[in-house]
Every structure is written in structure tokens, then in C-alpha cells.
Amino acid sequence: MSYCSSQDVRVVHLDPPLPDEFRQIQDFERRTYPGEQLKFSNKGSRTVALTFRKGFRWYAALLGKTVQGYSLFDFRDDDAYLDDLGVEEGARRTGLAERLVSIGIEDAKKMGKRRVWAKYLVSNEGARRLYVDKLGFTAFGDVEDDGLGAAQKVEKVFP
């Protein structure tokens, strides 16, 4: 996928994703996790069914009609959970991930949520910098194996 600059990209709430937007997210996932079971497959995945239900919200970074990145938040409880985040390889380190998380944080505040929490693989230094250094999340709980590796939970608590 092509990429220009972060300023050319708009971050929007997808309510829900259109079929082409969802297909682009699936294609992105296939390229990012080759050989892994796809989280957002069309083959009756429980995750797919859940993510179109009330309380889940998709955001996308769009360059024209091309998805450059996405985030998925779960707003069903008192807390908001960042369920997934992805940015195209050519669009990384441009601020898009920060924008995709920040829009969910702002919506969580508007909804009266107590906090937003997420988890990242300890081996992913870029994710740690995003959550902790740029967005002000703090670690909580023990490092746990989430099936992909050692994962750290982080949270941003609202005053």
C-alpha cells in the first residue's frame, strides 16, 4: 500500500468497517502475521462476530480509501480495552499508531470510562515506547504469556 505522510492521512471511526475496509484490515493482518491463525478471518471467528457488536469500535487511518492502520477498542465495561492495533510497515514511525490510540482514549473519556488498558509483547520495544513514553501508560500486573510471548499490561487512568 502506498503512503505519503501522516498529515495526508485521516483517522476516522468506522461504524462498522465497510467490506473493502475490512478486507484491507484482513490483508494487513495476513502480511503482518504470516502463518498465524487470522484473528479477523471470515470463517466464523468468534472475534469477528464480537467486534461488530455494540461496545466495540473500529478506527482507521485512511489515505484516500486505503487503510494505513487500524485500532479496535472494547468499550463494553467500566474500562476501555485496546484489543488490537496495526500500522502498515511503510507508515510506521510517523505518529499514526499514536493517533489511532489517542482517538480511542478521547472517546473513552467522553464515555466516562475509568481507564484504558492494553497489553504489548515485551519483545516489542516500539510498542513500549508508544504506550509508556508517548502516551503516558503505566505498567500493572505481572508479565504473562499470552500465547504469542511475554506480554505486559499497561493502563492510562483518568483523573
C-alpha positions, 0 to 999 in steps of 0.5 A, spaced: 500 500 500 502 506 498 503 512 503 505 519 503 505 522 510 501 522 516 498 529 515 495 526 508 492 521 512 485 521 516 483 517 522 476 516 522 471 511 526 468 506 522 461 504 524 462 498 522 468 497 517 465 497 510 467 490 506 473 493 502 475 496 509 475 490 512 478 486 507 484 491 507 484 490 515 484 482 513 490 483 508 494 487 513 493 482 518 495 476 513 502 480 511 503 482 518 502 475 521 504 470 516 502 463 518 498 465 524 491 463 525 487 470 522 484 473 528 479 477 523 478 471 518 471 470 515 470 463 517 466 464 523 471 467 528 468 468 534 472 475 534 469 477 528 462 476 530 464 480 537 467 486 534 461 488 530 457 488 536 455 494 540 461 496 545 466 495 540 469 500 535 473 500 529 478 506 527 482 507 521 487 511 518 485 512 511 489 515 505 484 516 500 480 509 501 486 505 503 487 503 510 494 505 513 492 502 520 487 500 524 485 500 532 479 496 535 477 498 542 472 494 547 468 499 550 463 494 553 465 495 561 467 500 566 474 500 562 476 501 555 480 495 552 485 496 546 484 489 543 488 490 537 492 495 533 496 495 526 500 500 522 502 498 515 510 497 515 511 503 510 507 508 515 510 506 521 514 511 525 510 517 523 505 518 529 499 514 526 499 508 531 499 514 536 493 517 533 489 511 532 490 510 540 489 517 542 482 517 538 480 511 542 482 514 549 478 521 547 472 517 546 473 513 552 473 519 556 467 522 553 464 515 555 466 516 562 470 510 562 475 509 568 481 507 564 484 504 558 488 498 558 492 494 553 497 489 553 504 489 548 509 483 547 515 485 551 519 483 545 516 489 542 520 495 544 516 500 539 510 498 542 513 500 549 515 506 547 508 508 544 504 506 550 509 508 556 513 514 553 508 517 548 502 516 551 503 516 558 501 508 560 503 505 566 505 498 567 500 493 572 500 486 573 505 481 572 508 479 565 504 473 562 504 469 556 499 470 552 500 465 547 504 469 542 510 471 548 511 475 554 506 480 554 505 486 559 499 490 561 499 497 561 493 502 563 492 510 562 487 512 568 483 518 568 483 523 573 
